[in-house]
């Protein structure tokens, strides 16, 4: 009888351990799914509250005045990281302004305070990339190795709230200028097996096809001019692209959108 009771107790404990392990696995899967399967509707980034002390970019608040030129060895938050994270993560139903505060990724304070410097953002984006690699049919855009490298470099440089301004409207080649702008601001939604609004901007061929089939739509949506206003303004729900970037894209389109 004692042996039977001990067997029942042992079986019960094994069942509890198995149940706990299964619950942990499902919790991890549900968290990853919450990162991935979100509708691609951007929410308006919430401005940071300026601080009253000296701010070199590492403590939140407003960024310092932009230098006249950008250092090729520096990754800038406002130029690269914020639009990149907003494109990949700051969406309605995912990590936008309606998501629980602990996981918002809509501005400098939320990114750095909750995940930026701790490595959790890098880990989450790496998980997205790994899952997409294992199952290319997943309907979301995974960060590229280049984007992950930029994020990690920014964190290693102190995750500063920095910005620079060295845009040159006389430069508008596809490889050096246009492609990085589109990758940073647009591809988070406009790529993959089901791009937002059916607009695929993931490759030079798909961009050229969009320009040929819908003349004026790409430029009008980033210029915020009629009839591309309201919900058709891009990036949707976010700040308008810098004027210099819009001018570069306009000049490239006017030049025939070459693959140069």
C-alpha positions as CSV (number, residue, x, y, z in Angstrom):
1,X,0.0,0.0,0.0
2,X,2.8,2.4,0.9
3,X,4.5,1.6,-2.4
4,X,1.3,2.4,-4.2
5,X,0.9,5.8,-2.4
6,X,4.5,6.7,-3.2
7,X,3.9,5.8,-6.9
8,X,0.8,8.1,-7.0
9,X,2.8,10.9,-5.4
10,X,5.7,10.5,-7.8
11,X,3.3,10.5,-10.8
12,X,1.5,13.6,-9.5
13,X,4.8,15.5,-9.1
14,X,5.9,14.4,-12.6
15,X,2.6,15.6,-14.0
16,X,3.0,19.0,-12.3
17,X,6.5,19.4,-13.7
18,X,5.4,18.4,-17.2
19,X,2.4,20.8,-17.0
20,X,4.7,23.7,-15.8
21,X,7.2,23.0,-18.6
22,X,4.4,23.0,-21.2
23,X,3.0,26.2,-19.8
24,X,6.4,27.9,-20.1
25,X,6.8,26.8,-23.7
26,X,3.4,28.1,-24.6
27,X,4.0,31.4,-22.8
28,X,7.2,31.8,-24.9
29,X,5.4,31.1,-28.1
30,X,2.5,33.4,-27.3
31,X,5.0,36.2,-26.5
32,X,6.7,35.7,-29.8
33,X,3.4,35.6,-31.6
34,X,2.5,38.9,-30.0
35,X,5.7,40.4,-31.6
36,X,4.9,39.0,-35.0
37,X,1.2,38.9,-35.8
38,X,0.3,42.6,-35.5
39,X,-1.6,44.6,-38.0
40,X,0.6,47.1,-39.8
41,X,-1.0,50.3,-38.7
42,X,1.5,52.7,-37.2
43,X,0.7,54.9,-34.2
44,X,1.8,58.4,-33.7
45,X,5.1,58.5,-31.8
46,X,4.7,60.3,-28.4
47,X,7.2,63.1,-28.0
48,X,9.7,62.8,-25.2
49,X,9.4,65.2,-22.3
50,X,12.4,67.5,-22.3
51,X,14.6,67.4,-19.2
52,X,16.0,70.5,-17.5
53,X,19.5,69.4,-17.1
54,X,22.4,68.9,-19.4
55,X,21.6,66.2,-21.9
56,X,24.2,64.6,-24.0
57,X,21.8,62.2,-25.5
58,X,22.2,59.3,-23.0
59,X,19.7,60.4,-20.4
60,X,16.5,60.9,-22.4
61,X,14.7,64.2,-23.1
62,X,15.3,66.2,-26.3
63,X,18.3,65.4,-28.5
64,X,21.1,68.0,-28.7
65,X,21.3,70.3,-31.8
66,X,22.3,68.2,-34.8
67,X,25.8,68.6,-36.1
68,X,26.3,69.9,-39.6
69,X,27.7,66.5,-40.7
70,X,27.1,62.9,-39.8
71,X,30.0,60.7,-38.6
72,X,30.2,57.6,-40.7
73,X,31.2,55.6,-37.5
74,X,28.2,56.8,-35.4
75,X,24.7,55.4,-35.4
76,X,22.1,58.2,-34.7
77,X,18.9,57.6,-32.9
78,X,16.6,60.0,-34.7
79,X,18.1,59.3,-38.1
80,X,18.2,55.5,-38.0
81,X,17.0,53.8,-34.8
82,X,13.7,55.5,-34.2
83,X,12.2,55.1,-37.7
84,X,13.6,51.6,-37.9
85,X,12.0,50.5,-34.6
86,X,8.8,52.3,-35.4
87,X,8.6,50.5,-38.7
88,X,9.3,47.1,-37.3
89,X,7.6,47.3,-33.8
90,X,5.7,50.5,-33.1
91,X,2.4,49.3,-34.6
92,X,-1.2,49.1,-33.4
93,X,-1.7,45.9,-31.4
94,X,2.1,45.4,-31.0
95,X,4.4,47.9,-29.3
96,X,2.6,51.2,-30.1
97,X,1.1,53.7,-27.7
98,X,-1.8,51.4,-26.8
99,X,0.4,48.5,-25.7
100,X,1.3,48.1,-21.9
101,X,3.9,50.7,-20.9
102,X,6.6,48.1,-20.2
103,X,6.7,47.2,-23.9
104,X,6.1,50.4,-25.7
105,X,8.6,51.3,-28.4
106,X,7.5,54.6,-29.8
107,X,10.1,57.1,-28.6
108,X,13.5,57.4,-27.1
109,X,12.4,57.1,-23.4
110,X,10.3,54.0,-23.9
111,X,13.0,52.3,-26.0
112,X,15.9,53.0,-23.7
113,X,14.1,52.8,-20.3
114,X,12.4,49.5,-20.9
115,X,14.4,47.5,-23.4
116,X,17.0,49.4,-25.4
117,X,20.1,49.1,-23.2
118,X,19.2,45.8,-21.6
119,X,19.4,43.8,-24.8
120,X,15.8,42.7,-24.8
121,X,15.0,44.6,-28.0
122,X,18.0,43.0,-29.7
123,X,16.8,39.6,-28.5
124,X,13.2,40.1,-29.6
125,X,14.3,41.2,-33.1
126,X,16.7,38.3,-33.4
127,X,13.9,36.0,-32.5
128,X,11.8,37.6,-35.3
129,X,14.6,37.1,-37.7
130,X,15.2,33.5,-36.7
131,X,11.5,32.6,-36.9
132,X,11.2,34.2,-40.3
133,X,14.2,32.3,-41.5
134,X,12.7,29.0,-40.4
135,X,9.3,29.9,-41.9
136,X,9.5,32.4,-44.7
137,X,5.7,32.3,-45.1
138,X,5.1,34.2,-41.8
139,X,3.4,37.5,-42.6
140,X,5.7,40.0,-41.2
141,X,9.0,41.7,-42.1
142,X,12.0,40.5,-40.2
143,X,14.9,42.8,-39.5
144,X,17.9,42.3,-41.7
145,X,21.3,41.5,-40.5
146,X,22.4,45.0,-41.4
147,X,19.6,46.5,-39.3
148,X,20.4,44.3,-36.3
149,X,24.1,45.4,-36.6
150,X,23.0,49.0,-36.6
151,X,20.9,48.5,-33.5
152,X,23.7,46.7,-31.7
153,X,26.2,49.3,-32.7
154,X,23.9,52.1,-31.4
155,X,23.5,50.3,-28.1
156,X,27.3,49.7,-27.8
157,X,27.9,53.4,-28.4
158,X,25.8,54.3,-25.4
159,X,22.3,54.3,-26.9
160,X,22.4,58.1,-27.1
161,X,19.4,60.3,-28.1
162,X,21.4,61.8,-30.9
163,X,20.7,63.2,-34.4
164,X,22.7,64.6,-37.3
165,X,21.9,66.5,-40.4
166,X,24.1,66.0,-43.5
167,X,21.5,65.3,-46.2
168,X,22.5,66.4,-49.6
169,X,19.7,66.9,-52.2
170,X,22.2,66.6,-55.0
171,X,22.8,63.0,-54.1
172,X,19.9,60.6,-54.9
173,X,21.3,57.3,-56.2
174,X,19.2,54.2,-55.4
175,X,21.9,52.1,-53.7
176,X,23.4,54.7,-51.5
177,X,20.4,57.0,-50.7
178,X,17.0,55.8,-51.8
179,X,17.2,52.2,-50.7
180,X,18.3,53.0,-47.1
181,X,15.5,55.5,-46.7
182,X,12.9,53.1,-47.9
183,X,14.4,50.3,-45.8
184,X,14.3,52.5,-42.7
185,X,10.9,54.1,-43.1
186,X,8.8,51.9,-45.3
187,X,9.8,48.2,-45.5
188,X,8.5,47.3,-42.1
189,X,5.0,47.4,-43.6
190,X,5.4,47.4,-47.3
191,X,7.1,44.0,-47.8
192,X,6.6,40.3,-47.2
193,X,3.9,38.0,-48.5
194,X,1.0,40.4,-47.7
195,X,2.4,44.0,-47.8
196,X,0.2,46.8,-46.4
197,X,-2.3,48.0,-49.0
198,X,-0.8,45.7,-51.5
199,X,2.2,48.1,-51.9
200,X,5.5,46.2,-52.1
201,X,8.6,48.3,-51.7
202,X,11.0,45.5,-50.8
203,X,13.1,45.5,-54.0
204,X,14.1,47.8,-56.8
205,X,11.9,45.8,-59.1
206,X,8.8,46.1,-56.9
207,X,9.4,49.8,-56.4
208,X,9.7,50.4,-60.1
209,X,6.5,48.3,-60.7
210,X,4.7,50.5,-58.1
211,X,5.8,53.7,-59.8
212,X,4.8,52.4,-63.3
213,X,1.4,51.0,-62.2
214,X,0.4,53.8,-59.8
215,X,2.1,57.0,-61.0
216,X,2.2,59.7,-58.3
217,X,1.1,57.5,-55.4
218,X,4.5,56.9,-53.8
219,X,5.6,60.5,-54.0
220,X,2.2,61.9,-53.1
221,X,1.9,59.7,-50.0
222,X,5.2,60.9,-48.6
223,X,4.6,64.6,-49.6
224,X,1.1,64.4,-48.0
225,X,-0.6,66.0,-51.0
226,X,-4.1,65.4,-52.3
227,X,-5.5,62.9,-52.9
228,X,-2.9,61.1,-50.7
229,X,-3.9,62.7,-47.4
230,X,-5.3,61.5,-44.1
231,X,-4.9,57.7,-43.8
232,X,-2.9,57.6,-47.0
233,X,-0.1,59.8,-45.6
234,X,3.1,57.8,-45.2
235,X,4.6,56.8,-42.8
236,X,1.1,56.2,-41.6
237,X,0.4,57.8,-38.2
238,X,4.0,58.9,-37.9
239,X,6.0,62.0,-38.6
240,X,6.5,63.1,-42.2
241,X,9.9,62.2,-43.8
242,X,12.5,65.0,-43.6
243,X,12.1,67.4,-46.5
244,X,15.5,66.6,-47.8
245,X,14.7,62.9,-48.0
246,X,11.4,63.7,-49.9
247,X,13.4,65.8,-52.4
248,X,15.9,63.0,-52.9
249,X,13.2,60.5,-53.7
250,X,11.4,63.0,-55.9
251,X,14.6,63.7,-57.9
252,X,15.3,59.9,-58.2
253,X,11.8,59.3,-59.5
254,X,12.0,62.2,-62.0
255,X,15.3,60.7,-63.2
256,X,13.5,57.5,-64.1
257,X,14.0,55.6,-60.9
258,X,17.2,54.0,-62.1
259,X,18.9,51.1,-60.3
260,X,22.1,53.0,-59.7
